[in-house]
Amino acid sequence: MSAGVTTVNGRPRPDAAGPLLDLLAREGFDPAARGIAVAVNGAVLPRGRWAEAAVAEGDAVEIVRIMQGG
């Protein structure tokens, strides 16, 4: 983690610090839905830790939704 603005999926988000579940909701993700993965500062965060995880100022968060396709 470095000081500065938090990024979410590569976009600067100065309001992103706080509980991870709150960030997921603000970004339009249902934390209970299957097929979502979260990485913070390049490390995948296991779903079982989402409720206790917090995003700090300067963190880089990537949220990915798995989509089916052909």
mmCIF file as Biopython writes it, N, C-alpha, C and O atoms, coordinates in Angstrom:
data_model
#
loop_
_atom_site.group_PDB
_atom_site.id
_atom_site.type_symbol
_atom_site.label_atom_id
_atom_site.label_alt_id
_atom_site.label_comp_id
_atom_site.label_asym_id
_atom_site.label_entity_id
_atom_site.label_seq_id
_atom_site.pdbx_PDB_ins_code
_atom_site.Cartn_x
_atom_site.Cartn_y
_atom_site.Cartn_z
_atom_site.occupancy
_atom_site.B_iso_or_equiv
_atom_site.auth_seq_id
_atom_site.auth_asym_id
_atom_site.pdbx_PDB_model_num
ATOM 1   N N  . MET A ? 1  ? 0.851   -1.172  0.000   1.0 0.0 1  A 1 
ATOM 2   C CA . MET A ? 1  ? 0.000   0.000   0.000   1.0 0.0 1  A 1 
ATOM 3   C C  . MET A ? 1  ? 0.889   1.225   0.000   1.0 0.0 1  A 1 
ATOM 4   O O  . MET A ? 1  ? 1.885   1.270   0.722   1.0 0.0 1  A 1 
ATOM 5   N N  . SER A ? 2  ? 0.543   2.214   -0.798  1.0 0.0 2  A 1 
ATOM 6   C CA . SER A ? 2  ? 1.303   3.445   -0.826  1.0 0.0 2  A 1 
ATOM 7   C C  . SER A ? 2  ? 0.357   4.605   -0.586  1.0 0.0 2  A 1 
ATOM 8   O O  . SER A ? 2  ? -0.843  4.500   -0.841  1.0 0.0 2  A 1 
ATOM 9   N N  . ALA A ? 3  ? 0.898   5.711   -0.095  1.0 0.0 3  A 1 
ATOM 10  C CA . ALA A ? 3  ? 0.071   6.885   0.144   1.0 0.0 3  A 1 
ATOM 11  C C  . ALA A ? 3  ? -0.440  7.407   -1.183  1.0 0.0 3  A 1 
ATOM 12  O O  . ALA A ? 3  ? 0.241   7.298   -2.203  1.0 0.0 3  A 1 
ATOM 13  N N  . GLY A ? 4  ? -1.621  7.967   -1.175  1.0 0.0 4  A 1 
ATOM 14  C CA . GLY A ? 4  ? -2.184  8.528   -2.387  1.0 0.0 4  A 1 
ATOM 15  C C  . GLY A ? 4  ? -3.615  8.111   -2.578  1.0 0.0 4  A 1 
ATOM 16  O O  . GLY A ? 4  ? -4.280  7.654   -1.649  1.0 0.0 4  A 1 
ATOM 17  N N  . VAL A ? 5  ? -4.075  8.274   -3.784  1.0 0.0 5  A 1 
ATOM 18  C CA . VAL A ? 5  ? -5.470  8.005   -4.110  1.0 0.0 5  A 1 
ATOM 19  C C  . VAL A ? 5  ? -5.669  6.519   -4.390  1.0 0.0 5  A 1 
ATOM 20  O O  . VAL A ? 5  ? -4.878  5.898   -5.099  1.0 0.0 5  A 1 
ATOM 21  N N  . THR A ? 6  ? -6.715  5.969   -3.833  1.0 0.0 6  A 1 
ATOM 22  C CA . THR A ? 6  ? -7.079  4.579   -4.079  1.0 0.0 6  A 1 
ATOM 23  C C  . THR A ? 6  ? -7.573  4.440   -5.513  1.0 0.0 6  A 1 
ATOM 24  O O  . THR A ? 6  ? -8.263  5.322   -6.024  1.0 0.0 6  A 1 
ATOM 25  N N  . THR A ? 7  ? -7.221  3.331   -6.163  1.0 0.0 7  A 1 
ATOM 26  C CA . THR A ? 7  ? -7.754  3.056   -7.494  1.0 0.0 7  A 1 
ATOM 27  C C  . THR A ? 7  ? -8.631  1.814   -7.439  1.0 0.0 7  A 1 
ATOM 28  O O  . THR A ? 7  ? -8.350  0.862   -6.712  1.0 0.0 7  A 1 
ATOM 29  N N  . VAL A ? 8  ? -9.704  1.849   -8.232  1.0 0.0 8  A 1 
ATOM 30  C CA . VAL A ? 8  ? -10.614 0.716   -8.367  1.0 0.0 8  A 1 
ATOM 31  C C  . VAL A ? 8  ? -10.712 0.409   -9.848  1.0 0.0 8  A 1 
ATOM 32  O O  . VAL A ? 8  ? -11.177 1.236   -10.632 1.0 0.0 8  A 1 
ATOM 33  N N  . ASN A ? 9  ? -10.273 -0.779  -10.229 1.0 0.0 9  A 1 
ATOM 34  C CA . ASN A ? 9  ? -10.245 -1.188  -11.636 1.0 0.0 9  A 1 
ATOM 35  C C  . ASN A ? 9  ? -9.538  -0.143  -12.499 1.0 0.0 9  A 1 
ATOM 36  O O  . ASN A ? 9  ? -9.978  0.182   -13.602 1.0 0.0 9  A 1 
ATOM 37  N N  . GLY A ? 10 ? -8.425  0.374   -11.959 1.0 0.0 10 A 1 
ATOM 38  C CA . GLY A ? 10 ? -7.593  1.306   -12.699 1.0 0.0 10 A 1 
ATOM 39  C C  . GLY A ? 10 ? -8.042  2.751   -12.686 1.0 0.0 10 A 1 
ATOM 40  O O  . GLY A ? 10 ? -7.364  3.610   -13.249 1.0 0.0 10 A 1 
ATOM 41  N N  . ARG A ? 11 ? -9.178  3.041   -12.054 1.0 0.0 11 A 1 
ATOM 42  C CA . ARG A ? 11 ? -9.687  4.414   -12.008 1.0 0.0 11 A 1 
ATOM 43  C C  . ARG A ? 11 ? -9.442  5.017   -10.626 1.0 0.0 11 A 1 
ATOM 44  O O  . ARG A ? 11 ? -9.682  4.352   -9.618  1.0 0.0 11 A 1 
ATOM 45  N N  . PRO A ? 12 ? -8.971  6.255   -10.559 1.0 0.0 12 A 1 
ATOM 46  C CA . PRO A ? 12 ? -8.794  6.910   -9.263  1.0 0.0 12 A 1 
ATOM 47  C C  . PRO A ? 12 ? -10.143 7.055   -8.558  1.0 0.0 12 A 1 
ATOM 48  O O  . PRO A ? 12 ? -11.120 7.497   -9.163  1.0 0.0 12 A 1 
ATOM 49  N N  . ARG A ? 13 ? -10.192 6.684   -7.295  1.0 0.0 13 A 1 
ATOM 50  C CA . ARG A ? 13 ? -11.422 6.781   -6.498  1.0 0.0 13 A 1 
ATOM 51  C C  . ARG A ? 13 ? -11.068 7.305   -5.112  1.0 0.0 13 A 1 
ATOM 52  O O  . ARG A ? 13 ? -10.813 6.512   -4.206  1.0 0.0 13 A 1 
ATOM 53  N N  . PRO A ? 14 ? -11.047 8.613   -4.930  1.0 0.0 14 A 1 
ATOM 54  C CA . PRO A ? 14 ? -10.665 9.159   -3.625  1.0 0.0 14 A 1 
ATOM 55  C C  . PRO A ? 14 ? -11.628 8.783   -2.499  1.0 0.0 14 A 1 
ATOM 56  O O  . PRO A ? 14 ? -11.281 8.916   -1.325  1.0 0.0 14 A 1 
ATOM 57  N N  . ASP A ? 15 ? -12.835 8.314   -2.840  1.0 0.0 15 A 1 
ATOM 58  C CA . ASP A ? 15 ? -13.835 7.956   -1.826  1.0 0.0 15 A 1 
ATOM 59  C C  . ASP A ? 15 ? -13.879 6.456   -1.544  1.0 0.0 15 A 1 
ATOM 60  O O  . ASP A ? 15 ? -14.817 5.992   -0.896  1.0 0.0 15 A 1 
ATOM 61  N N  . ALA A ? 16 ? -12.899 5.686   -2.007  1.0 0.0 16 A 1 
ATOM 62  C CA . ALA A ? 16 ? -12.973 4.222   -1.937  1.0 0.0 16 A 1 
ATOM 63  C C  . ALA A ? 16 ? -12.519 3.635   -0.604  1.0 0.0 16 A 1 
ATOM 64  O O  . ALA A ? 16 ? -12.836 2.481   -0.317  1.0 0.0 16 A 1 
ATOM 65  N N  . ALA A ? 17 ? -11.793 4.379   0.213   1.0 0.0 17 A 1 
ATOM 66  C CA . ALA A ? 17 ? -11.308 3.828   1.478   1.0 0.0 17 A 1 
ATOM 67  C C  . ALA A ? 17 ? -12.481 3.485   2.385   1.0 0.0 17 A 1 
ATOM 68  O O  . ALA A ? 17 ? -13.478 4.206   2.432   1.0 0.0 17 A 1 
ATOM 69  N N  . GLY A ? 18 ? -12.349 2.371   3.106   1.0 0.0 18 A 1 
ATOM 70  C CA . GLY A ? 18 ? -13.392 1.923   4.024   1.0 0.0 18 A 1 
ATOM 71  C C  . GLY A ? 18 ? -13.629 0.439   3.852   1.0 0.0 18 A 1 
ATOM 72  O O  . GLY A ? 18 ? -12.830 -0.250  3.219   1.0 0.0 18 A 1 
ATOM 73  N N  . PRO A ? 19 ? -14.730 -0.066  4.415   1.0 0.0 19 A 1 
ATOM 74  C CA . PRO A ? 19 ? -15.014 -1.501  4.318   1.0 0.0 19 A 1 
ATOM 75  C C  . PRO A ? 19 ? -15.135 -1.969  2.863   1.0 0.0 19 A 1 
ATOM 76  O O  . PRO A ? 19 ? -15.758 -1.301  2.038   1.0 0.0 19 A 1 
ATOM 77  N N  . LEU A ? 20 ? -14.539 -3.112  2.564   1.0 0.0 20 A 1 
ATOM 78  C CA . LEU A ? 20 ? -14.598 -3.662  1.210   1.0 0.0 20 A 1 
ATOM 79  C C  . LEU A ? 20 ? -16.035 -3.902  0.767   1.0 0.0 20 A 1 
ATOM 80  O O  . LEU A ? 20 ? -16.377 -3.622  -0.382  1.0 0.0 20 A 1 
ATOM 81  N N  . LEU A ? 21 ? -16.882 -4.414  1.653   1.0 0.0 21 A 1 
ATOM 82  C CA . LEU A ? 21 ? -18.272 -4.684  1.267   1.0 0.0 21 A 1 
ATOM 83  C C  . LEU A ? 21 ? -18.991 -3.404  0.847   1.0 0.0 21 A 1 
ATOM 84  O O  . LEU A ? 21 ? -19.819 -3.434  -0.063  1.0 0.0 21 A 1 
ATOM 85  N N  . ASP A ? 22 ? -18.686 -2.283  1.496   1.0 0.0 22 A 1 
ATOM 86  C CA . ASP A ? 22 ? -19.282 -1.004  1.099   1.0 0.0 22 A 1 
ATOM 87  C C  . ASP A ? 22 ? -18.814 -0.605  -0.295  1.0 0.0 22 A 1 
ATOM 88  O O  . ASP A ? 22 ? -19.606 -0.126  -1.107  1.0 0.0 22 A 1 
ATOM 89  N N  . LEU A ? 23 ? -17.534 -0.801  -0.571  1.0 0.0 23 A 1 
ATOM 90  C CA . LEU A ? 23 ? -16.995 -0.476  -1.893  1.0 0.0 23 A 1 
ATOM 91  C C  . LEU A ? 23 ? -17.652 -1.331  -2.970  1.0 0.0 23 A 1 
ATOM 92  O O  . LEU A ? 23 ? -18.027 -0.819  -4.024  1.0 0.0 23 A 1 
ATOM 93  N N  . LEU A ? 24 ? -17.793 -2.623  -2.713  1.0 0.0 24 A 1 
ATOM 94  C CA . LEU A ? 24 ? -18.445 -3.501  -3.686  1.0 0.0 24 A 1 
ATOM 95  C C  . LEU A ? 24 ? -19.857 -3.011  -3.991  1.0 0.0 24 A 1 
ATOM 96  O O  . LEU A ? 24 ? -20.259 -2.971  -5.154  1.0 0.0 24 A 1 
ATOM 97  N N  . ALA A ? 25 ? -20.606 -2.641  -2.971  1.0 0.0 25 A 1 
ATOM 98  C CA . ALA A ? 25 ? -21.973 -2.151  -3.175  1.0 0.0 25 A 1 
ATOM 99  C C  . ALA A ? 25 ? -21.973 -0.857  -3.984  1.0 0.0 25 A 1 
ATOM 100 O O  . ALA A ? 25 ? -22.781 -0.703  -4.899  1.0 0.0 25 A 1 
ATOM 101 N N  . ARG A ? 26 ? -21.073 0.079   -3.657  1.0 0.0 26 A 1 
ATOM 102 C CA . ARG A ? 26 ? -21.005 1.346   -4.405  1.0 0.0 26 A 1 
ATOM 103 C C  . ARG A ? 26 ? -20.650 1.120   -5.869  1.0 0.0 26 A 1 
ATOM 104 O O  . ARG A ? 26 ? -21.079 1.877   -6.739  1.0 0.0 26 A 1 
ATOM 105 N N  . GLU A ? 27 ? -19.869 0.080   -6.142  1.0 0.0 27 A 1 
ATOM 106 C CA . GLU A ? 27 ? -19.466 -0.224  -7.514  1.0 0.0 27 A 1 
ATOM 107 C C  . GLU A ? 27 ? -20.497 -1.079  -8.249  1.0 0.0 27 A 1 
ATOM 108 O O  . GLU A ? 27 ? -20.301 -1.416  -9.417  1.0 0.0 27 A 1 
ATOM 109 N N  . GLY A ? 28 ? -21.596 -1.433  -7.573  1.0 0.0 28 A 1 
ATOM 110 C CA . GLY A ? 28 ? -22.672 -2.177  -8.225  1.0 0.0 28 A 1 
ATOM 111 C C  . GLY A ? 28 ? -22.520 -3.686  -8.192  1.0 0.0 28 A 1 
ATOM 112 O O  . GLY A ? 28 ? -23.149 -4.384  -8.987  1.0 0.0 28 A 1 
ATOM 113 N N  . PHE A ? 29 ? -21.698 -4.205  -7.287  1.0 0.0 29 A 1 
ATOM 114 C CA . PHE A ? 29 ? -21.494 -5.644  -7.169  1.0 0.0 29 A 1 
ATOM 115 C C  . PHE A ? 29 ? -22.249 -6.177  -5.963  1.0 0.0 29 A 1 
ATOM 116 O O  . PHE A ? 29 ? -22.247 -5.558  -4.899  1.0 0.0 29 A 1 
ATOM 117 N N  . ASP A ? 30 ? -22.893 -7.321  -6.127  1.0 0.0 30 A 1 
ATOM 118 C CA . ASP A ? 30 ? -23.555 -8.016  -5.029  1.0 0.0 30 A 1 
ATOM 119 C C  . ASP A ? 30 ? -22.538 -8.983  -4.430  1.0 0.0 30 A 1 
ATOM 120 O O  . ASP A ? 30 ? -22.175 -9.963  -5.081  1.0 0.0 30 A 1 
ATOM 121 N N  . PRO A ? 31 ? -22.069 -8.734  -3.207  1.0 0.0 31 A 1 
ATOM 122 C CA . PRO A ? 31 ? -21.050 -9.605  -2.617  1.0 0.0 31 A 1 
ATOM 123 C C  . PRO A ? 31 ? -21.489 -11.057 -2.468  1.0 0.0 31 A 1 
ATOM 124 O O  . PRO A ? 31 ? -20.645 -11.947 -2.369  1.0 0.0 31 A 1 
ATOM 125 N N  . ALA A ? 32 ? -22.792 -11.309 -2.450  1.0 0.0 32 A 1 
ATOM 126 C CA . ALA A ? 32 ? -23.289 -12.681 -2.322  1.0 0.0 32 A 1 
ATOM 127 C C  . ALA A ? 32 ? -23.311 -13.417 -3.660  1.0 0.0 32 A 1 
ATOM 128 O O  . ALA A ? 32 ? -23.447 -14.640 -3.697  1.0 0.0 32 A 1 
ATOM 129 N N  . ALA A ? 33 ? -23.177 -12.673 -4.755  1.0 0.0 33 A 1 
ATOM 130 C CA . ALA A ? 33 ? -23.238 -13.286 -6.086  1.0 0.0 33 A 1 
ATOM 131 C C  . ALA A ? 33 ? -21.984 -14.120 -6.344  1.0 0.0 33 A 1 
ATOM 132 O O  . ALA A ? 33 ? -20.889 -13.786 -5.892  1.0 0.0 33 A 1 
ATOM 133 N N  . ARG A ? 34 ? -22.172 -15.199 -7.073  1.0 0.0 34 A 1 
ATOM 134 C CA . ARG A ? 34 ? -21.037 -16.041 -7.466  1.0 0.0 34 A 1 
ATOM 135 C C  . ARG A ? 34 ? -20.325 -15.391 -8.650  1.0 0.0 34 A 1 
ATOM 136 O O  . ARG A ? 34 ? -20.902 -14.564 -9.355  1.0 0.0 34 A 1 
ATOM 137 N N  . GLY A ? 35 ? -19.080 -15.769 -8.857  1.0 0.0 35 A 1 
ATOM 138 C CA . GLY A ? 35 ? -18.350 -15.309 -10.030 1.0 0.0 35 A 1 
ATOM 139 C C  . GLY A ? 35 ? -17.695 -13.952 -9.877  1.0 0.0 35 A 1 
ATOM 140 O O  . GLY A ? 35 ? -17.400 -13.299 -10.877 1.0 0.0 35 A 1 
ATOM 141 N N  . ILE A ? 36 ? -17.459 -13.509 -8.644  1.0 0.0 36 A 1 
ATOM 142 C CA . ILE A ? 36 ? -16.775 -12.242 -8.409  1.0 0.0 36 A 1 
ATOM 143 C C  . ILE A ? 36 ? -15.460 -12.539 -7.702  1.0 0.0 36 A 1 
ATOM 144 O O  . ILE A ? 36 ? -15.412 -13.348 -6.776  1.0 0.0 36 A 1 
ATOM 145 N N  . ALA A ? 37 ? -14.402 -11.882 -8.143  1.0 0.0 37 A 1 
ATOM 146 C CA . ALA A ? 37 ? -13.100 -11.997 -7.493  1.0 0.0 37 A 1 
ATOM 147 C C  . ALA A ? 37 ? -12.591 -10.596 -7.182  1.0 0.0 37 A 1 
ATOM 148 O O  . ALA A ? 37 ? -12.837 -9.649  -7.929  1.0 0.0 37 A 1 
ATOM 149 N N  . VAL A ? 38 ? -11.879 -10.482 -6.068  1.0 0.0 38 A 1 
ATOM 150 C CA . VAL A ? 38 ? -11.334 -9.194  -5.644  1.0 0.0 38 A 1 
ATOM 151 C C  . VAL A ? 38 ? -9.848  -9.362  -5.346  1.0 0.0 38 A 1 
ATOM 152 O O  . VAL A ? 38 ? -9.439  -10.309 -4.673  1.0 0.0 38 A 1 
ATOM 153 N N  . ALA A ? 39 ? -9.052  -8.436  -5.853  1.0 0.0 39 A 1 
ATOM 154 C CA . ALA A ? 39 ? -7.629  -8.380  -5.523  1.0 0.0 39 A 1 
ATOM 155 C C  . ALA A ? 39 ? -7.329  -6.996  -4.961  1.0 0.0 39 A 1 
ATOM 156 O O  . ALA A ? 39 ? -7.821  -5.986  -5.464  1.0 0.0 39 A 1 
ATOM 157 N N  . VAL A ? 40 ? -6.523  -6.966  -3.920  1.0 0.0 40 A 1 
ATOM 158 C CA . VAL A ? 40 ? -6.085  -5.705  -3.328  1.0 0.0 40 A 1 
ATOM 159 C C  . VAL A ? 40 ? -4.562  -5.688  -3.378  1.0 0.0 40 A 1 
ATOM 160 O O  . VAL A ? 40 ? -3.896  -6.566  -2.829  1.0 0.0 40 A 1 
ATOM 161 N N  . ASN A ? 41 ? -4.032  -4.685  -4.038  1.0 0.0 41 A 1 
ATOM 162 C CA . ASN A ? 41 ? -2.580  -4.546  -4.202  1.0 0.0 41 A 1 
ATOM 163 C C  . ASN A ? 41 ? -1.956  -5.803  -4.802  1.0 0.0 41 A 1 
ATOM 164 O O  . ASN A ? 41 ? -0.872  -6.225  -4.400  1.0 0.0 41 A 1 
ATOM 165 N N  . GLY A ? 42 ? -2.657  -6.394  -5.770  1.0 0.0 42 A 1 
ATOM 166 C CA . GLY A ? 42 ? -2.140  -7.537  -6.508  1.0 0.0 42 A 1 
ATOM 167 C C  . GLY A ? 42 ? -2.352  -8.887  -5.855  1.0 0.0 42 A 1 
ATOM 168 O O  . GLY A ? 42 ? -1.983  -9.909  -6.434  1.0 0.0 42 A 1 
ATOM 169 N N  . ALA A ? 43 ? -2.934  -8.924  -4.669  1.0 0.0 43 A 1 
ATOM 170 C CA . ALA A ? 43 ? -3.168  -10.192 -3.968  1.0 0.0 43 A 1 
ATOM 171 C C  . ALA A ? 43 ? -4.664  -10.496 -3.957  1.0 0.0 43 A 1 
ATOM 172 O O  . ALA A ? 43 ? -5.468  -9.677  -3.512  1.0 0.0 43 A 1 
ATOM 173 N N  . VAL A ? 44 ? -5.032  -11.681 -4.448  1.0 0.0 44 A 1 
ATOM 174 C CA . VAL A ? 44 ? -6.440  -12.085 -4.443  1.0 0.0 44 A 1 
ATOM 175 C C  . VAL A ? 44 ? -6.893  -12.247 -2.997  1.0 0.0 44 A 1 
ATOM 176 O O  . VAL A ? 44 ? -6.218  -12.882 -2.186  1.0 0.0 44 A 1 
ATOM 177 N N  . LEU A ? 45 ? -8.042  -11.664 -2.694  1.0 0.0 45 A 1 
ATOM 178 C CA . LEU A ? 45 ? -8.595  -11.722 -1.345  1.0 0.0 45 A 1 
ATOM 179 C C  . LEU A ? 45 ? -9.666  -12.801 -1.297  1.0 0.0 45 A 1 
ATOM 180 O O  . LEU A ? 45 ? -10.672 -12.690 -1.997  1.0 0.0 45 A 1 
ATOM 181 N N  . PRO A ? 46 ? -9.479  -13.845 -0.490  1.0 0.0 46 A 1 
ATOM 182 C CA . PRO A ? 46 ? -10.486 -14.905 -0.412  1.0 0.0 46 A 1 
ATOM 183 C C  . PRO A ? 46 ? -11.844 -14.354 0.026   1.0 0.0 46 A 1 
ATOM 184 O O  . PRO A ? 46 ? -11.917 -13.485 0.894   1.0 0.0 46 A 1 
ATOM 185 N N  . ARG A ? 47 ? -12.899 -14.858 -0.571  1.0 0.0 47 A 1 
ATOM 186 C CA . ARG A ? 47 ? -14.256 -14.392 -0.272  1.0 0.0 47 A 1 
ATOM 187 C C  . ARG A ? 47 ? -14.555 -14.424 1.231   1.0 0.0 47 A 1 
ATOM 188 O O  . ARG A ? 47 ? -15.255 -13.547 1.738   1.0 0.0 47 A 1 
ATOM 189 N N  . GLY A ? 48 ? -14.044 -15.403 1.929   1.0 0.0 48 A 1 
ATOM 190 C CA . GLY A ? 48 ? -14.280 -15.519 3.360   1.0 0.0 48 A 1 
ATOM 191 C C  . GLY A ? 48 ? -13.707 -14.375 4.182   1.0 0.0 48 A 1 
ATOM 192 O O  . GLY A ? 48 ? -14.045 -14.229 5.357   1.0 0.0 48 A 1 
ATOM 193 N N  . ARG A ? 49 ? -12.848 -13.565 3.581   1.0 0.0 49 A 1 
ATOM 194 C CA . ARG A ? 49 ? -12.250 -12.416 4.287   1.0 0.0 49 A 1 
ATOM 195 C C  . ARG A ? 49 ? -12.851 -11.086 3.869   1.0 0.0 49 A 1 
ATOM 196 O O  . ARG A ? 49 ? -12.476 -10.048 4.414   1.0 0.0 49 A 1 
ATOM 197 N N  . TRP A ? 50 ? -13.772 -11.090 2.917   1.0 0.0 50 A 1 
ATOM 198 C CA . TRP A ? 50 ? -14.339 -9.832  2.433   1.0 0.0 50 A 1 
ATOM 199 C C  . TRP A ? 50 ? -15.015 -9.037  3.542   1.0 0.0 50 A 1 
ATOM 200 O O  . TRP A ? 50 ? -14.861 -7.817  3.596   1.0 0.0 50 A 1 
ATOM 201 N N  . ALA A ? 51 ? -15.757 -9.690  4.424   1.0 0.0 51 A 1 
ATOM 202 C CA . ALA A ? 51 ? -16.521 -8.982  5.457   1.0 0.0 51 A 1 
ATOM 203 C C  . ALA A ? 51 ? -15.611 -8.242  6.437   1.0 0.0 51 A 1 
ATOM 204 O O  . ALA A ? 51 ? -16.011 -7.222  6.999   1.0 0.0 51 A 1 
ATOM 205 N N  . GLU A ? 52 ? -14.400 -8.741  6.646   1.0 0.0 52 A 1 
ATOM 206 C CA . GLU A ? 52 ? -13.490 -8.105  7.597   1.0 0.0 52 A 1 
ATOM 207 C C  . GLU A ? 52 ? -12.476 -7.191  6.914   1.0 0.0 52 A 1 
ATOM 208 O O  . GLU A ? 52 ? -11.737 -6.474  7.590   1.0 0.0 52 A 1 
ATOM 209 N N  . ALA A ? 53 ? -12.434 -7.210  5.598   1.0 0.0 53 A 1 
ATOM 210 C CA . ALA A ? 53 ? -11.412 -6.458  4.857   1.0 0.0 53 A 1 
ATOM 211 C C  . ALA A ? 53 ? -11.782 -4.985  4.738   1.0 0.0 53 A 1 
ATOM 212 O O  . ALA A ? 53 ? -12.949 -4.619  4.594   1.0 0.0 53 A 1 
ATOM 213 N N  . ALA A ? 54 ? -10.753 -4.161  4.802   1.0 0.0 54 A 1 
ATOM 214 C CA . ALA A ? 54 ? -10.926 -2.726  4.607   1.0 0.0 54 A 1 
ATOM 215 C C  . ALA A ? 54 ? -9.966  -2.263  3.513   1.0 0.0 54 A 1 
ATOM 216 O O  . ALA A ? 54 ? -8.851  -2.769  3.382   1.0 0.0 54 A 1 
ATOM 217 N N  . VAL A ? 55 ? -10.421 -1.306  2.750   1.0 0.0 55 A 1 
ATOM 218 C CA . VAL A ? 55 ? -9.606  -0.690  1.703   1.0 0.0 55 A 1 
ATOM 219 C C  . VAL A ? 55 ? -9.010  0.584   2.289   1.0 0.0 55 A 1 
ATOM 220 O O  . VAL A ? 55 ? -9.730  1.412   2.847   1.0 0.0 55 A 1 
ATOM 221 N N  . ALA A ? 56 ? -7.699  0.740   2.162   1.0 0.0 56 A 1 
ATOM 222 C CA . ALA A ? 56 ? -7.007  1.905   2.704   1.0 0.0 56 A 1 
ATOM 223 C C  . ALA A ? 56 ? -6.663  2.883   1.585   1.0 0.0 56 A 1 
ATOM 224 O O  . ALA A ? 56 ? -6.598  2.513   0.412   1.0 0.0 56 A 1 
ATOM 225 N N  . GLU A ? 57 ? -6.447  4.119   1.966   1.0 0.0 57 A 1 
ATOM 226 C CA . GLU A ? 57 ? -6.017  5.130   1.009   1.0 0.0 57 A 1 
ATOM 227 C C  . GLU A ? 57 ? -4.734  4.656   0.340   1.0 0.0 57 A 1 
ATOM 228 O O  . GLU A ? 57 ? -3.799  4.227   1.016   1.0 0.0 57 A 1 
ATOM 229 N N  . GLY A ? 58 ? -4.689  4.732   -0.978  1.0 0.0 58 A 1 
ATOM 230 C CA . GLY A ? 58 ? -3.519  4.319   -1.736  1.0 0.0 58 A 1 
ATOM 231 C C  . GLY A ? 58 ? -3.564  2.889   -2.236  1.0 0.0 58 A 1 
ATOM 232 O O  . GLY A ? 58 ? -2.712  2.488   -3.030  1.0 0.0 58 A 1 
ATOM 233 N N  . ASP A ? 59 ? -4.550  2.101   -1.784  1.0 0.0 59 A 1 
ATOM 234 C CA . ASP A ? 59 ? -4.674  0.720   -2.261  1.0 0.0 59 A 1 
ATOM 235 C C  . ASP A ? 59 ? -5.107  0.685   -3.721  1.0 0.0 59 A 1 
ATOM 236 O O  . ASP A ? 59 ? -5.787  1.591   -4.204  1.0 0.0 59 A 1 
ATOM 237 N N  . ALA A ? 60 ? -4.704  -0.371  -4.411  1.0 0.0 60 A 1 
ATOM 238 C CA . ALA A ? 60 ? -5.160  -0.643  -5.779  1.0 0.0 60 A 1 
ATOM 239 C C  . ALA A ? 60 ? -6.084  -1.852  -5.702  1.0 0.0 60 A 1 
ATOM 240 O O  . ALA A ? 60 ? -5.650  -2.951  -5.357  1.0 0.0 60 A 1 
ATOM 241 N N  . VAL A ? 61 ? -7.353  -1.647  -6.025  1.0 0.0 61 A 1 
ATOM 242 C CA . VAL A ? 61 ? -8.364  -2.699  -5.933  1.0 0.0 61 A 1 
ATOM 243 C C  . VAL A ? 61 ? -8.817  -3.075  -7.337  1.0 0.0 61 A 1 
ATOM 244 O O  . VAL A ? 61 ? -9.125  -2.208  -8.155  1.0 0.0 61 A 1 
ATOM 245 N N  . GLU A ? 62 ? -8.854  -4.359  -7.604  1.0 0.0 62 A 1 
ATOM 246 C CA . GLU A ? 62 ? -9.389  -4.874  -8.867  1.0 0.0 62 A 1 
ATOM 247 C C  . GLU A ? 62 ? -10.569 -5.772  -8.531  1.0 0.0 62 A 1 
ATOM 248 O O  . GLU A ? 62 ? -10.449 -6.696  -7.725  1.0 0.0 62 A 1 
ATOM 249 N N  . ILE A ? 63 ? -11.711 -5.494  -9.154  1.0 0.0 63 A 1 
ATOM 250 C CA . ILE A ? 63 ? -12.916 -6.298  -8.965  1.0 0.0 63 A 1 
ATOM 251 C C  . ILE A ? 63 ? -13.273 -6.882  -10.321 1.0 0.0 63 A 1 
ATOM 252 O O  . ILE A ? 63 ? -13.443 -6.156  -11.300 1.0 0.0 63 A 1 
ATOM 253 N N  . VAL A ? 64 ? -13.384 -8.210  -10.367 1.0 0.0 64 A 1 
ATOM 254 C CA . VAL A ? 64 ? -13.631 -8.898  -11.633 1.0 0.0 64 A 1 
ATOM 255 C C  . VAL A ? 64 ? -14.887 -9.737  -11.507 1.0 0.0 64 A 1 
ATOM 256 O O  . VAL A ? 64 ? -15.081 -10.444 -10.517 1.0 0.0 64 A 1 
ATOM 257 N N  . ARG A ? 65 ? -15.736 -9.654  -12.514 1.0 0.0 65 A 1 
ATOM 258 C CA . ARG A ? 65 ? -16.925 -10.504 -12.588 1.0 0.0 65 A 1 
ATOM 259 C C  . ARG A ? 65 ? -16.722 -11.484 -13.730 1.0 0.0 65 A 1 
ATOM 260 O O  . ARG A ? 65 ? -16.467 -11.080 -14.864 1.0 0.0 65 A 1 
ATOM 261 N N  . ILE A ? 66 ? -16.834 -12.767 -13.431 1.0 0.0 66 A 1 
ATOM 262 C CA . ILE A ? 66 ? -16.706 -13.806 -14.449 1.0 0.0 66 A 1 
ATOM 263 C C  . ILE A ? 66 ? -17.993 -13.828 -15.270 1.0 0.0 66 A 1 
ATOM 264 O O  . ILE A ? 66 ? -19.094 -13.849 -14.719 1.0 0.0 66 A 1 
ATOM 265 N N  . MET A ? 67 ? -17.839 -13.822 -16.585 1.0 0.0 67 A 1 
ATOM 266 C CA . MET A ? 67 ? -18.998 -13.835 -17.484 1.0 0.0 67 A 1 
ATOM 267 C C  . MET A ? 67 ? -18.910 -15.072 -18.369 1.0 0.0 67 A 1 
ATOM 268 O O  . MET A ? 67 ? -17.825 -15.457 -18.806 1.0 0.0 67 A 1 
ATOM 269 N N  . GLN A ? 68 ? -20.051 -15.689 -18.627 1.0 0.0 68 A 1 
ATOM 270 C CA . GLN A ? 68 ? -20.081 -16.805 -19.571 1.0 0.0 68 A 1 
ATOM 271 C C  . GLN A ? 68 ? -20.182 -16.251 -20.979 1.0 0.0 68 A 1 
ATOM 272 O O  . GLN A ? 68 ? -20.762 -15.189 -21.206 1.0 0.0 68 A 1 
ATOM 273 N N  . GLY A ? 69 ? -19.624 -16.964 -21.892 1.0 0.0 69 A 1 
ATOM 274 C CA . GLY A ? 69 ? -19.692 -16.516 -23.273 1.0 0.0 69 A 1 
ATOM 275 C C  . GLY A ? 69 ? -19.286 -17.637 -24.210 1.0 0.0 69 A 1 
ATOM 276 O O  . GLY A ? 69 ? -18.913 -18.731 -23.788 1.0 0.0 69 A 1 
ATOM 277 N N  . GLY A ? 70 ? -19.369 -17.333 -25.469 1.0 0.0 70 A 1 
ATOM 278 C CA . GLY A ? 70 ? -19.034 -18.384 -26.415 1.0 0.0 70 A 1 
ATOM 279 C C  . GLY A ? 70 ? -18.083 -17.956 -27.457 1.0 0.0 70 A 1 
ATOM 280 O O  . GLY A ? 70 ? -17.716 -18.750 -28.322 1.0 0.0 70 A 1 
#
